Amino acid sequence: MEQQPPQHLENLNTLPTGFFPSPASPLSPTTTDTALEGEPSTHGNHTHRHRVVVVAYDHSNYGDAMISKSIRLGLIRPSDDIRLLHIVNQADYRNLFSPMLSANGTAGGIREDVLDSNLASAADAMTYEVINCLRKIGFSRVSSEILRGNPKESITDYCRMTKPVYLLTGSRGLGAVKRTVMGSVSTYLTRHCPCPVLICKLEPSEIEARKELDSQKQASFAEVFDAFNAKNQ
């Protein structure tokens, strides 16, 4: 089912054009490409004729920079069936998004239960915006999954179920509390994940280059959060 934003958010500002780079022109398949393709994977009762690639993703600037680099390097392609995988809890939402809201003065005076609910709803809406940005540049098969639990086991179990050609993740910072892929967790994934694990490392300059885009994303999130507050008052 195609993901759509809540109706009351349809007129809000969206993420800027160019938030992700356009993919490079496809090249002829190589031996390596053929090896990565493997047999068609199964998910439920459906057979996928496109590569399934799982991307461990959060809403951080690091995560967005990782996706951008993966597009430039051709690690994800417009023809892929891309699954953006989140392992989150309420503490993650607070750690990741509260600084954005504090900077914009939008979170003050809100009850904690309402704050958590609105943070989660706004994060879901922003996930749609990220997916929409990818669709605009040709990635037509993008979906998101939100899982709760132990990051190591949840990611491994999800990959075991979906049988991707590989799991794409960053070398640090996935998960707002810096826990999803770090140290023993990344080691666990490379040892126990049933598929190849590609760790995309970023240079500080690659993260710094997205500073303006990250500021625009933070402003968009604050606007979405305010819309949920107004709806729930």
Residue frames as qw, qx, qy, qz and C-alpha x, y, z in Angstrom:
[[0.000, 0.888, 0.460, 0.000, 0.00, 0.00, 0.00],
 [0.403, 0.512, -0.034, 0.758, 1.40, 3.41, -0.97],
 [0.381, -0.490, -0.475, 0.623, 2.15, 5.59, 2.03],
 [0.073, 0.721, 0.299, 0.621, 0.42, 8.96, 2.14],
 [0.141, 0.143, -0.453, 0.868, 0.71, 11.90, 4.56],
 [0.022, 0.553, 0.717, -0.423, -2.12, 12.69, 7.00],
 [0.249, 0.732, 0.511, 0.376, -4.69, 14.86, 5.24],
 [0.197, -0.964, -0.146, 0.099, -4.11, 17.87, 7.50],
 [0.511, -0.574, 0.345, 0.539, -0.42, 17.94, 6.48],
 [0.681, 0.463, 0.460, 0.332, -0.91, 18.05, 2.71],
 [0.269, 0.917, 0.111, 0.274, -0.28, 21.80, 2.43],
 [0.542, -0.771, 0.197, 0.271, 2.84, 21.97, 4.58],
 [0.269, 0.797, -0.516, -0.162, 6.27, 22.70, 3.18],
 [0.998, 0.029, 0.005, 0.056, 7.99, 19.55, 1.98],
 [0.666, -0.447, 0.319, 0.505, 11.66, 18.66, 1.97],
 [0.186, 0.770, -0.254, -0.554, 13.61, 20.71, -0.60],
 [0.854, 0.517, -0.059, -0.020, 14.31, 19.63, -4.15],
 [0.497, 0.623, -0.518, 0.310, 17.76, 18.08, -4.27],
 [0.643, -0.604, 0.359, -0.306, 17.52, 16.66, -0.75],
 [0.791, -0.168, 0.551, 0.205, 18.93, 13.48, -2.30],
 [0.023, 0.519, -0.558, -0.647, 21.11, 13.43, -5.45],
 [0.817, 0.371, -0.108, -0.428, 19.82, 12.04, -8.71],
 [0.849, -0.186, 0.473, 0.146, 21.03, 8.50, -9.37],
 [0.089, -0.512, 0.636, 0.571, 23.77, 7.94, -11.90],
 [0.712, 0.341, -0.336, -0.514, 22.85, 6.55, -15.29],
 [0.897, -0.183, 0.387, -0.109, 22.55, 2.76, -15.07],
 [0.086, 0.596, -0.741, -0.296, 25.47, 0.78, -16.45],
 [0.766, 0.135, -0.561, -0.282, 25.46, -2.63, -18.07],
 [0.859, -0.473, 0.113, -0.161, 25.25, -5.46, -15.53],
 [0.210, 0.649, -0.721, 0.122, 28.60, -6.76, -14.33],
 [0.617, -0.009, -0.782, 0.087, 29.61, -10.09, -12.90],
 [0.109, -0.008, -0.652, 0.751, 29.49, -8.55, -9.43],
 [0.486, -0.007, 0.048, -0.873, 25.99, -7.21, -10.06],
 [0.731, -0.004, -0.564, -0.384, 24.83, -10.63, -11.19],
 [0.467, 0.000, -0.800, 0.377, 26.30, -12.27, -8.12],
 [0.096, 0.025, 0.494, -0.864, 24.51, -9.81, -5.86],
 [0.570, -0.064, -0.282, -0.769, 21.21, -10.34, -7.60],
 [0.220, -0.084, 0.930, -0.281, 20.97, -14.00, -6.61],
 [0.062, -0.392, -0.884, -0.249, 17.64, -15.75, -6.81],
 [0.295, -0.545, -0.222, -0.753, 14.37, -13.79, -6.57],
 [0.037, 0.059, -0.755, 0.652, 13.58, -13.27, -2.89],
 [0.357, -0.514, -0.714, -0.314, 10.25, -14.06, -1.30],
 [0.064, -0.059, 0.458, -0.884, 8.26, -11.98, 1.15],
 [0.602, 0.210, 0.422, -0.645, 4.92, -13.40, 2.24],
 [0.724, 0.343, 0.598, 0.006, 3.19, -14.79, -0.83],
 [0.441, 0.883, -0.038, -0.159, 4.89, -12.41, -3.27],
 [0.813, -0.001, 0.224, 0.538, 7.95, -12.96, -5.43],
 [0.019, -0.900, 0.085, 0.426, 10.14, -9.88, -5.96],
 [0.788, 0.473, 0.181, 0.350, 11.71, -9.41, -9.38],
 [0.188, 0.854, -0.211, 0.438, 13.74, -6.49, -8.05],
 [0.517, 0.149, -0.621, 0.571, 16.61, -6.51, -5.59],
 [0.525, -0.794, -0.276, -0.130, 15.45, -6.09, -2.01],
 [0.450, 0.327, -0.397, 0.730, 17.84, -3.78, -0.13],
 [0.503, -0.755, -0.410, 0.094, 17.31, -3.09, 3.57],
 [0.292, 0.553, -0.205, 0.753, 18.60, 0.31, 4.75],
 [0.483, -0.543, -0.533, 0.434, 19.03, 0.82, 8.50],
 [0.155, 0.509, 0.162, 0.831, 17.92, 4.44, 8.79],
 [0.198, -0.658, -0.533, 0.494, 17.03, 7.11, 11.29],
 [0.230, 0.914, 0.300, 0.148, 16.20, 10.76, 10.69],
 [0.477, -0.696, 0.128, 0.522, 19.65, 12.05, 11.60],
 [0.308, 0.846, -0.301, -0.313, 21.81, 14.11, 9.27],
 [0.246, -0.442, 0.845, 0.174, 24.22, 11.15, 9.26],
 [0.566, 0.268, 0.777, -0.063, 21.46, 8.84, 8.01],
 [0.513, 0.804, 0.180, -0.242, 20.48, 11.23, 5.22],
 [0.090, 0.787, -0.551, -0.264, 24.11, 11.66, 4.20],
 [0.444, -0.194, 0.870, 0.089, 24.50, 7.86, 4.13],
 [0.618, 0.534, 0.569, -0.096, 21.58, 7.49, 1.72],
 [0.342, 0.891, -0.131, -0.266, 22.96, 10.29, -0.47],
 [0.110, -0.625, 0.740, 0.220, 26.36, 8.62, -0.69],
 [0.551, 0.068, 0.832, -0.005, 24.75, 5.25, -1.39],
 [0.587, 0.725, 0.305, -0.192, 22.88, 6.78, -4.33],
 [0.204, 0.863, -0.396, -0.238, 26.04, 8.39, -5.72],
 [0.210, -0.462, 0.855, 0.112, 27.95, 5.10, -5.43],
 [0.626, 0.124, -0.576, -0.512, 25.13, 3.07, -6.94],
 [0.011, -0.093, 0.930, -0.355, 24.68, 0.97, -3.79],
 [0.385, 0.481, 0.693, -0.374, 20.96, 1.53, -4.16],
 [0.090, 0.035, 0.629, 0.771, 19.33, 1.78, -7.57],
 [0.465, 0.066, -0.001, -0.883, 15.99, 3.12, -8.80],
 [0.681, 0.011, -0.612, -0.403, 14.95, -0.43, -9.70],
 [0.263, 0.076, -0.866, 0.419, 15.56, -1.74, -6.15],
 [0.573, -0.625, -0.449, -0.282, 12.87, -2.63, -3.64],
 [0.268, 0.374, -0.490, 0.740, 14.21, -0.45, -0.79],
 [0.591, -0.637, -0.492, -0.057, 13.11, -0.97, 2.82],
 [0.058, 0.602, -0.370, 0.706, 13.96, 1.85, 5.21],
 [0.704, -0.354, -0.608, 0.092, 14.23, 0.09, 8.56],
 [0.163, -0.661, 0.295, -0.670, 13.84, 1.93, 11.89],
 [0.623, -0.301, -0.670, 0.269, 14.52, 0.50, 15.32],
 [0.028, -0.482, 0.139, -0.865, 13.10, 3.10, 17.68],
 [0.347, -0.554, -0.713, 0.255, 11.45, 3.82, 21.01],
 [0.093, -0.947, -0.288, -0.104, 10.08, 6.95, 22.64],
 [0.519, -0.699, 0.150, 0.470, 13.48, 7.83, 24.11],
 [0.542, 0.087, 0.484, 0.682, 14.93, 7.75, 20.60],
 [0.155, 0.777, 0.452, 0.410, 12.34, 10.22, 19.34],
 [0.332, -0.929, -0.111, 0.122, 13.05, 12.57, 22.22],
 [0.601, -0.477, 0.302, 0.565, 16.83, 12.41, 21.83],
 [0.467, 0.227, 0.536, 0.665, 16.67, 12.95, 18.07],
 [0.090, 0.663, 0.491, 0.558, 13.89, 15.50, 17.66],
 [0.364, -0.825, -0.360, 0.241, 13.62, 17.46, 20.91],
 [0.417, -0.410, 0.134, 0.800, 16.75, 19.54, 20.13],
 [0.161, 0.332, 0.554, 0.746, 15.14, 20.51, 16.81],
 [0.235, -0.763, -0.547, -0.250, 12.01, 21.67, 18.60],
 [0.485, -0.676, -0.214, 0.512, 13.90, 23.47, 21.36],
 [0.374, -0.113, 0.284, 0.876, 15.81, 25.45, 18.74],
 [0.073, -0.394, -0.520, -0.755, 12.50, 26.54, 17.24],
 [0.193, -0.064, 0.458, -0.865, 10.77, 27.08, 20.59],
 [0.586, -0.091, -0.456, -0.663, 7.95, 24.68, 19.73],
 [0.606, -0.139, -0.782, 0.044, 8.03, 22.04, 22.50],
 [0.046, 0.143, -0.568, 0.809, 7.53, 24.14, 25.60],
 [0.462, -0.007, 0.352, -0.814, 4.52, 23.57, 27.86],
 [0.731, 0.085, -0.491, -0.466, 3.43, 20.27, 26.27],
 [0.806, -0.361, 0.378, -0.279, 2.47, 17.33, 28.48],
 [0.226, -0.481, 0.820, 0.213, 4.96, 14.48, 28.22],
 [0.561, 0.232, 0.795, -0.009, 2.45, 11.93, 26.91],
 [0.501, 0.813, 0.221, -0.200, 1.24, 14.37, 24.24],
 [0.026, 0.809, -0.506, -0.298, 4.83, 15.27, 23.38],
 [0.392, -0.243, 0.868, 0.183, 5.76, 11.63, 22.83],
 [0.570, 0.491, 0.655, -0.070, 2.66, 10.93, 20.75],
 [0.381, 0.896, 0.041, -0.226, 3.16, 14.00, 18.58],
 [0.142, -0.679, 0.653, 0.303, 6.87, 13.29, 18.14],
 [0.489, 0.010, 0.859, 0.148, 6.09, 9.79, 16.89],
 [0.515, 0.691, 0.496, -0.107, 3.36, 11.06, 14.55],
 [0.199, 0.913, -0.211, -0.285, 5.57, 13.83, 13.17],
 [0.301, -0.481, 0.772, 0.285, 8.43, 11.35, 12.64],
 [0.561, 0.307, 0.765, 0.079, 6.07, 9.10, 10.66],
 [0.411, 0.867, 0.223, -0.172, 5.03, 12.07, 8.53],
 [0.001, -0.830, 0.472, 0.298, 8.65, 13.00, 7.89],
 [0.513, -0.145, 0.816, 0.222, 9.38, 9.41, 6.87],
 [0.566, 0.644, 0.515, -0.002, 6.77, 9.86, 4.16],
 [0.204, 0.943, -0.135, -0.224, 8.60, 13.01, 3.03],
 [0.298, -0.564, 0.714, 0.288, 11.90, 11.12, 2.80],
 [0.563, 0.212, 0.786, 0.144, 10.21, 8.37, 0.78],
 [0.439, 0.832, 0.313, -0.130, 8.57, 10.99, -1.45],
 [0.007, -0.849, 0.410, 0.333, 11.97, 12.62, -2.10],
 [0.392, -0.269, 0.835, 0.279, 13.33, 9.27, -3.25],
 [0.539, 0.505, 0.674, 0.003, 10.32, 8.63, -5.46],
 [0.285, 0.906, 0.044, -0.308, 10.75, 12.01, -7.16],
 [0.048, 0.724, -0.616, -0.306, 14.22, 11.01, -8.37],
 [0.619, 0.323, -0.621, -0.356, 13.10, 7.63, -9.69],
 [0.073, 0.124, -0.944, 0.296, 13.08, 5.27, -6.68],
 [0.567, -0.211, -0.307, -0.735, 9.54, 4.01, -7.11],
 [0.811, -0.266, -0.515, -0.078, 9.74, 1.00, -4.79],
 [0.200, 0.314, -0.578, 0.726, 10.50, 2.47, -1.37],
 [0.633, -0.595, -0.386, -0.310, 8.74, 1.58, 1.87],
 [0.025, -0.554, 0.585, -0.592, 9.46, 1.91, 5.57],
 [0.747, -0.325, -0.580, -0.013, 9.30, -0.49, 8.49],
 [0.206, -0.655, 0.413, -0.598, 9.33, 0.47, 12.18],
 [0.784, -0.150, -0.597, 0.081, 10.43, -2.21, 14.64],
 [0.396, -0.749, 0.314, -0.428, 10.79, -2.17, 18.39],
 [0.966, -0.251, 0.009, 0.058, 13.14, -4.29, 20.45],
 [0.621, -0.519, 0.377, 0.451, 16.79, -5.20, 20.59],
 [0.369, 0.768, -0.278, -0.443, 18.47, -3.58, 17.56],
 [0.068, -0.427, 0.871, 0.233, 20.83, -6.49, 16.86],
 [0.331, 0.173, 0.925, -0.066, 18.13, -9.14, 16.94],
 [0.455, 0.667, 0.376, -0.454, 15.43, -7.04, 15.27],
 [0.310, 0.709, -0.423, -0.472, 17.59, -6.15, 12.27],
 [0.075, -0.284, 0.940, 0.173, 18.84, -9.73, 11.92],
 [0.395, 0.334, 0.825, -0.228, 15.34, -11.19, 12.15],
 [0.458, 0.718, 0.130, -0.509, 13.99, -8.70, 9.62],
 [0.240, 0.609, -0.641, -0.400, 16.73, -9.56, 7.13],
 [0.220, -0.065, 0.973, 0.003, 16.10, -13.25, 7.70],
 [0.453, 0.516, 0.633, -0.357, 12.44, -12.70, 6.86],
 [0.442, 0.801, 0.036, -0.402, 12.86, -10.44, 3.81],
 [0.820, 0.051, 0.409, 0.397, 16.01, -12.06, 2.32],
 [0.246, 0.936, -0.091, -0.236, 17.61, -8.86, 0.96],
 [0.788, 0.484, -0.196, 0.327, 20.66, -8.88, -1.29],
 [0.511, 0.089, -0.454, 0.724, 22.34, -6.91, 1.49],
 [0.336, -0.842, -0.372, 0.199, 21.81, -4.71, 4.53],
 [0.393, 0.547, -0.046, 0.737, 23.10, -1.16, 4.11],
 [0.508, -0.799, -0.291, 0.140, 24.03, 0.70, 7.26],
 [0.147, 0.892, -0.269, 0.333, 26.30, 3.43, 8.57],
 [0.629, 0.191, -0.595, 0.462, 29.39, 3.04, 10.69],
 [0.197, -0.167, -0.593, 0.763, 28.00, 5.08, 13.57],
 [0.161, 0.121, 0.155, -0.967, 25.08, 7.05, 14.89],
 [0.438, -0.237, -0.645, -0.580, 22.13, 5.01, 13.64],
 [0.525, -0.578, -0.613, 0.121, 19.52, 5.29, 16.33],
 [0.058, -0.878, -0.005, -0.475, 19.05, 8.57, 18.14],
 [0.632, -0.730, 0.248, -0.073, 20.78, 7.21, 21.24],
 [0.235, 0.719, -0.652, -0.058, 23.81, 6.11, 19.22],
 [0.570, -0.290, 0.739, -0.210, 23.19, 2.44, 19.70],
 [0.872, 0.349, 0.142, -0.313, 21.78, 0.82, 16.57],
 [0.884, 0.365, -0.098, 0.274, 25.05, 0.28, 14.74],
 [0.035, -0.848, 0.455, -0.268, 28.08, 0.76, 16.93],
 [0.213, -0.532, 0.784, -0.239, 30.82, -1.44, 18.29],
 [0.310, -0.052, 0.942, -0.120, 29.46, -4.79, 19.34],
 [0.612, 0.499, 0.411, -0.455, 26.20, -4.22, 17.45],
 [0.523, 0.686, -0.360, -0.357, 27.86, -3.78, 14.06],
 [0.003, 0.412, -0.911, -0.018, 30.08, -6.77, 14.83],
 [0.504, 0.163, 0.776, -0.342, 27.00, -8.81, 15.67],
 [0.643, 0.606, 0.119, -0.452, 25.31, -7.85, 12.38],
 [0.384, 0.641, -0.613, -0.258, 28.30, -8.76, 10.24],
 [0.071, -0.270, 0.954, -0.111, 28.55, -12.13, 12.00],
 [0.310, 0.240, 0.863, -0.320, 24.90, -13.10, 12.35],
 [0.509, 0.515, 0.043, -0.688, 22.93, -11.28, 9.65],
 [0.762, 0.168, 0.621, 0.076, 21.89, -13.85, 7.00],
 [0.589, 0.759, 0.188, 0.205, 22.83, -11.48, 4.15],
 [0.575, 0.213, -0.095, 0.784, 25.91, -9.40, 3.29],
 [0.251, -0.871, -0.296, 0.301, 26.26, -6.24, 5.39],
 [0.487, 0.507, 0.081, 0.706, 27.56, -3.10, 3.67],
 [0.380, -0.727, -0.286, 0.495, 28.80, -0.44, 6.09],
 [0.380, 0.747, 0.190, 0.512, 28.85, 3.00, 4.46],
 [0.520, -0.469, -0.208, 0.683, 31.45, 5.20, 6.13],
 [0.201, 0.918, 0.244, 0.239, 31.23, 8.97, 5.84],
 [0.498, 0.149, -0.180, 0.835, 33.88, 11.65, 5.91],
 [0.125, -0.580, -0.431, 0.680, 33.21, 14.71, 8.11],
 [0.047, 0.260, -0.307, -0.914, 33.13, 16.81, 4.94],
 [0.202, -0.253, -0.815, -0.480, 30.28, 14.68, 3.55],
 [0.241, -0.625, -0.697, 0.258, 28.19, 15.35, 6.64],
 [0.154, -0.510, -0.109, 0.839, 29.12, 19.05, 6.72],
 [0.001, 0.007, 0.570, 0.821, 28.08, 19.40, 3.06],
 [0.259, -0.497, -0.760, -0.328, 24.49, 18.60, 4.07],
 [0.179, -0.256, -0.533, 0.786, 24.31, 21.17, 6.86],
 [0.280, 0.096, -0.081, -0.952, 21.95, 23.52, 5.01],
 [0.550, -0.139, -0.673, -0.475, 19.68, 20.66, 3.92],
 [0.418, -0.262, -0.794, 0.354, 19.61, 19.39, 7.50],
 [0.025, 0.198, 0.334, -0.921, 18.53, 22.83, 8.73],
 [0.458, 0.012, -0.347, -0.818, 15.70, 22.85, 6.20],
 [0.550, -0.192, -0.802, -0.127, 14.63, 19.38, 7.32],
 [0.247, -0.241, -0.673, 0.654, 14.60, 20.50, 10.97],
 [0.238, 0.139, 0.069, -0.959, 12.39, 23.46, 10.05],
 [0.552, -0.065, -0.593, -0.583, 10.02, 21.16, 8.15],
 [0.463, -0.216, -0.835, 0.203, 9.84, 18.80, 11.11],
 [0.043, -0.209, -0.484, 0.848, 9.02, 21.66, 13.50],
 [0.414, 0.066, -0.206, -0.884, 6.21, 22.73, 11.18],
 [0.590, -0.125, -0.743, -0.291, 4.82, 19.19, 11.02],
 [0.341, -0.199, -0.762, 0.513, 5.07, 18.87, 14.81],
 [0.151, 0.143, 0.245, -0.947, 3.19, 22.15, 15.28],
 [0.527, -0.035, -0.470, -0.707, 0.43, 20.89, 12.95],
 [0.554, -0.216, -0.803, 0.033, -0.05, 17.80, 15.12],
 [0.167, -0.199, -0.577, 0.774, -0.15, 19.95, 18.25],
 [0.320, 0.072, -0.051, -0.943, -2.79, 22.20, 16.73],
 [0.587, -0.103, -0.651, -0.470, -4.86, 19.17, 15.71],
 [0.560, -0.235, -0.765, 0.215, -4.68, 17.63, 19.21],
 [0.034, 0.033, -0.413, 0.909, -5.49, 20.76, 21.19]]
